[in-house]
């Protein structure tokens, strides 16, 4: 019985020496494992008589219970130590000020887009929407871009692995002009009776509903630097009717710029240029008369009278319907309005930058 008397104390000592749960499990195996001391004592009972087995079995069970109690006690001690270390590592200084939940807000470019839509809506323009993955016809052919136009090349346009019925691949729209074409077709279909009546009226007194729309949205081109991004925003405008002139373009865009920048202290310059979808065409520059940008001409948009082929592709007679189109970059307008000098800041997601606009 001497061995049984000392076995519990030996187990307590072995368990106390274990510094980690893994070491404790190894110590447990010495006493309670398949080849442990308790298992060996149980096997040795086979040679004892019936009376000896009763007394020896009871004594072994008491020792086993004592070892299991010592094991559970040491497990709890190790768990308490681990919990204490964790609490120390994750301790909170309750005297520090709390973290305030800062309310979110609109991105500066989103603010600009909403402002553009509000201004043109006040002038009677609708706001069009359309898919960001477009067919070749809508992106190029309908806009009088010839097959060999540089904009169709892989250097400027992102193409996707989808082909249209004509065998040409779809693309991530490089501009929002396709939305104008789609809107024109929908507008003519919606007001088909009015257009048919105007076409049949030989006196010319009946006028078909004008097409007056802006098309804001995301566009994609293979370009990236301080003033260009592979994904950027564009807003194009279209006004088609039976008596819409370049003069209307100048009045509309001048009024827009002065309203957008909240100042009458700026002038516009229409500089001759070339675009396949307009003829004649012009770049639009603005010049502030005061402030940090004073006396500098800044290009903000392209514009022109809609090309007859584009008018025809929209489903209208270019001999009767005429108008203008323009395209501008809301990202650049945002840079000018807020004094930002690097376009990439809009897409970095840096809260230190974005929080300035809340």
N, C-alpha and C positions, 0 to 999 in steps of 0.2 A: 504493500500500500504506500510505501515511501515514494514510489514513482508518481502515484496519483496525487499525493500531497504537494509535490513540487511542480507538477505539470502546469497548474493554473498560474503560478508565479512566473514560471518560465515563459508562458505565453504572454503575460502582461509585460514582461521585460522586452520581449521580441516586438510586441506591438508598439510599445513606447519608443523603441529605436527607429521605427519606420517614420520617415519624414514626409512621404508622399503617399497618395492612395495606391499607387502601383507597388511601392515597397510593402505597404500593409497587406495587400493581396498575396504577395510572395510569402510574408510571414504567416498568414492564415493557412497557406498550403502545408506548412511544416506541421501543423497541429490538426487541421480539419480536412486536409486534402485526401486524395485517394491513397497516397503513400504516407500520410501524416501519422502522428503519434496515436491519436484517438482511433483511427482506422486499424492500426497495428494491434492495439489493445483489444478491439472488438474481435479481430480474427483469432487472437490467442485464447479466447473463451471457448473455442471448440474443444479443447483438451480438458476442460473442467467438468466437474460433476454437476448435477442439476442444482443442488443447493448452493454450490460455489458460483454457478452462473447467475443465480438470483442476486446474491450479495455483490458480486463483482460487477454485474450489469448495472445495478443501481448506483454503485460508486462511480462507474465510468460516465453514466448519464449526468451525475452531479458535476463532475469535472468538465464535461462537454458544455454544460450550461454555463459554467463559470467562464470558460474560454470564449464562448459566444457573447457573453455579456461584456467581457473585456474588449472583444473585437468591436462590438457596437459602440462602446464608449470611446474607443480610439478613433473610429470613423467619424463620430460626431465632433471630436476635438479637431481633426483635420479639416472637416467641413467648416467649422467655426473660424479656423485660421484663414482658410481660403476666402470666406465671406468678409472677414475683417480686412484682408488685403484689398479685396475688390472695392469695399466701401471707402477705404483710404484713397484708392486710385481715382474713384469717381466722386470724391467729396465735393460738395457744393458750398461755396461761400455765400451764405444767405444775406450777407451784408452788402453784396454787390448789387448795383441797380439791375432791374429786370430788362429783358429784351423786349422792346416794343414791337408789336405787329404793324409793320408799315403798310399802308394801303397801296394797292397796285394802281396802275394808270395806263393810258394809251401810249403806245410807241410814238415817237415824234413823226415818223413817216405816216403812221395811221392818222395822226392828228391832221397832217397835211392833206391826206386823201379825203378825209371827211370835210375839210375846209373847201377843197376844190369842188367836191360834189355839191356842197351847200351853195357856193357862189354860182355855179352854172345852173343849178336847179332854179335859182331865183331869176335866171334869164330865160327860163322855159326849156332848158335842155333835159332830156331823159338821161338816165344812167343805165348803160348796157352791161351785161355780163356774158361770159362765154367760156369755153373750155381752154385749158392751158396746154393741152396736146392737140395740135391742129393738123389739118390736111395741107398738102402742098398747094392745092388750088386756093384755099382761103388765105394762106400765109403769103403766097407769092403771085400765082397766076392771075387771080382776080384783081390784084393790085398793080397789074401791068409790069411785073418783074419778068424780064425775058429769061429763058432757060439757062443762059450763061451768065446771069447776074452774080456778082461776087457774094452777095448775101446768102446765096443758096449753098455755098461751099461749107465744108466741115469746119473751116477756120472761124466761121461766124455763127453757125446755127447748130444746135444740138438736135440730132436725129434719134428716133427710137425705132425699135425692131417691130414696127407695125406698118404694113403697106395698105394704101388705099385701093380703090377699085381700078384706078388708072396705073397701078404698079409703083407709084412714087411713095417713098417712106413718109410717115407722119413725123412731126417735129415739135419740140417745145417752142411755143410761139415766140418769135423774136421781137414782136411788137403787138400792140392791141388792135391794130387795124382790122384783123379778121372779124373782130366783134362788130365793127361798123358795117361790114358787108352782111353779116348775119342779121344784124338789127334792121338793115334796110329791107332785106327780103321779108322779115317778119312784119315790118311796118306796112309794106305794100300789100301783103296778104291780108293783114288785119283790116286795112282800109281799101280793099280791092274795089268795092262799089264806087267809092269816091274817085279813085284813080281812073276807073273806066268812064265815069261820067265826065271827068275833066278832059279825057282824051277824045271823047265823042263831041264835046262842045266846040263847034266851029267858031263861035263868037269870042271865045277866050275869056269869058266872064267867070266860069267855074274854075276854081283853083284846087288842086289836090293837096292833101295835108303835107306840110313840110316835114322833112326828116331833120330833126335837131337833137343830137345825142352826144354824150361823152362816153368814152370807154376806158375806165381806169382798171388797172390790174397788174399782176406780176408778169414779167417777161424774162427771157433767158438768151444770153449770148456768150460766146467764148471770149471773155474779156475780164481782166481783173487788175486794178491798180487803185491809187488813192481816189480817183474820181469815177471808176467803173467797177462793176461787180458782175459775176456770172449770172446772178439773179438780181434783178432790179425792178423798179416800178415804172410804169408809163401811163400816161393819160392822153388819149387822143380824142379829138372833137370833130364833129361833122355837122354841117348845116347845108342841106340841099333844098332848093325850091325853084320857083320859076323866075325869081328876080333877086337872087342873092349874089352880092358882088364882093370884090376885094375890100371895098370900103367897109362893108359889114364886118369882115374879119378884123380890120384894124380897130374898129370901135369896140367890138366884143372883147378882143384880147387886151386892149389898153384898159378897159374897165375892169377886166379880171385881175390884171397885174396890180393896179392901184388898190383894188379891194383886198387882194391877198396880202400885200405888204403893208396895207393900212397907211398909205401915203399917196398924195397926188404929186409928190416931188420926185417924179421919175419920168423918163421919156423912152419911147420905143423906136427902134430902127428896123426896117424890113430890108434885109440884104439879099440880093438875087442869089439863087442857088439852084440845085437840081435834085428832084426826087422823081422816080418813075411814075408815082401815083398822082402827082399834081403837075399842072402846067398853066401858067407860070408858077414857079416855086420861090420861096424866100425863107431865109433864116431870120428868126426874131431875136433881137438883142435888146436888153434894157440897160439903162444908165441911171443910177441914183444921183441926184443933184446935191446930196449932203450925206454925212455919215462916213463910216470907214471905207465904204465901197464907192465913194463919190468919184465921178469923172472916169470910171472904168466901164467899158462896154462888156456885158456879160451875156453870152448866148443862153437862151432859156427854152427855145422851141424851134421846130421846123413847121412850115406851113405852105399853103398855095391853093389855087383853084383846082378842084377835083378834075383829074384827067378824064376826057370823054370815054375812054375805054373802061375806066373804073366805074363811071356812072352807068354804062351799059351793062357791066357785070353785076351791078346792083339791081338790075331789072328795070331801069328807067331810060327814057329817050334823052340822050345828051343834047339834042337840038332844042329841047324844051326845058330840061332841068339843069341847073347850074348851081354851084355853091363852093364852099371852101372846106378845107380840113386842116387840122394842126395836130402836132404831137409834142408833148413836153415830158420832162422827167421829174416826177414829184420828189425823188431823192435829192436832186440838185436844188429844187425850190426849197426843200427843208434845210439844206446846207446854207443857202443864202438867208433864209428867214432867221435861223438860230445861230449863225456864225460858226458852223462846223466846217473844218478844213479837210476832213478825211472821211470819205463815204463808208469805209470799212467799219467805222465805229458804230454804224447803225445795225450791223449784223454780228458784232462780237458778243452781244449779250452781257456787257459789263454794267452791273447795276450802278456803279459809281458814275458812269456816264448817263445812263437812262434816267436815274433818279432826279437829274437836274430839270427834267421836263414835266415832273409831276406837279 
